[in-house]
Structure formats: structure tokens, C-alpha cells
Amino acid sequence: MAICRCKDEKHQPKGKKHNYKFYAFPVGDENSSSICGRRKCKNPGLIYLTKSEHIDFTKGERIFSFESNTSKVKLEDKAPVKF
């Protein structure tokens, strides 16, 4: 499941539940309403994707759910970045 975290290296997902390999840009990029999911952080977020989600992205999928399924995010067409 996708997860939203900012560019701060300390906030990157550690892969406790899922192994995130890529991040992508939400629609609006820096002006997006997607905000880092870390407690007390208010920075714009990137959307981290698992390998299978990255495959879905390459097949044209642009809408991804977060683990809690409380919301979804739409991604820009920019290619995801491996980290």
C-alpha cells in the first residue's frame, strides 16, 4: 500500500510492513494537498510505492490507496524515482 512521506531522509519509510522501492509525485507536486504522514510533520509529501505498485504505475494506473484505505492519491505522470 502506498504511503505519504516528505523528502526528509528521516521520514522515509523503513519497510516494516511493506518494502518501498520508489517514490512518485502527487498531482500538484509541491503544491499538493498530500502531507507527510509522520506525526507533527507538515511538509508536502511524496508517495512511496511498493514494487508491485510501481508495476501498476508503468501499466498506467495513477490512483493509489493508502494502507488505512481512508483516502486515495492521484499521481503525476512523471516517472517514479527509485531510492
C-alpha positions in Angstrom: 0.0 0.0 0.0 1.2 3.5 -0.8 2.4 5.8 1.9 3.0 9.5 2.1 6.2 10.9 3.5 8.2 14.1 2.9 11.7 14.5 1.4 13.3 14.4 4.8 15.5 11.3 4.9 14.5 10.7 8.5 10.9 10.4 7.4 11.4 7.9 4.5 9.6 4.6 5.1 11.7 1.9 6.7 9.9 -1.1 5.2 8.5 -2.5 8.5 5.2 -3.7 6.8 5.9 -3.1 3.1 9.1 -2.8 1.1 9.0 0.6 -0.6 11.4 0.9 -3.6 10.1 4.0 -5.4 8.5 7.4 -4.8 6.2 9.3 -7.1 4.8 12.8 -7.2 1.2 13.5 -6.2 -0.8 15.7 -8.6 0.3 19.3 -7.8 3.8 18.1 -6.6 5.0 20.7 -4.1 1.5 22.4 -4.1 -0.3 19.1 -3.5 -2.6 18.6 -0.5 -0.7 15.4 0.2 1.2 16.0 3.5 3.8 13.8 5.2 2.2 11.2 7.4 4.8 11.5 10.2 3.4 12.9 13.4 3.9 16.7 13.7 5.3 17.0 10.1 3.5 19.5 7.9 5.8 19.2 4.8 4.5 18.3 1.3 4.6 14.6 0.8 5.9 12.2 -1.8 4.1 9.0 -2.5 6.2 5.9 -1.8 5.3 2.8 -3.8 6.0 -0.9 -3.4 7.5 -2.8 -6.4 4.0 -4.1 -7.4 2.5 -0.6 -7.2 5.4 0.6 -9.4 4.5 -2.1 -11.9 0.8 -0.9 -11.8 2.1 2.7 -12.4 4.0 1.6 -15.5 0.8 0.0 -16.8 -1.0 3.3 -16.5 -2.5 3.3 -13.0 -2.3 6.7 -11.4 -4.7 6.4 -8.4 -3.3 4.5 -5.3 -4.8 3.8 -1.9 -3.1 4.3 1.5 -2.9 1.3 3.8 -5.8 2.6 6.0 -8.0 3.0 2.9 -9.2 6.3 4.3 -8.1 8.1 1.2 -6.5 7.8 -2.2 -4.0 9.8 -4.1 -3.6 10.6 -7.8 -0.1 10.7 -9.1 1.6 12.9 -11.8 2.7 11.2 -15.0 6.3 11.8 -14.1 8.2 8.5 -13.8 8.7 7.3 -10.2 12.2 7.6 -8.7 14.0 4.6 -7.2 15.5 5.3 -3.8 
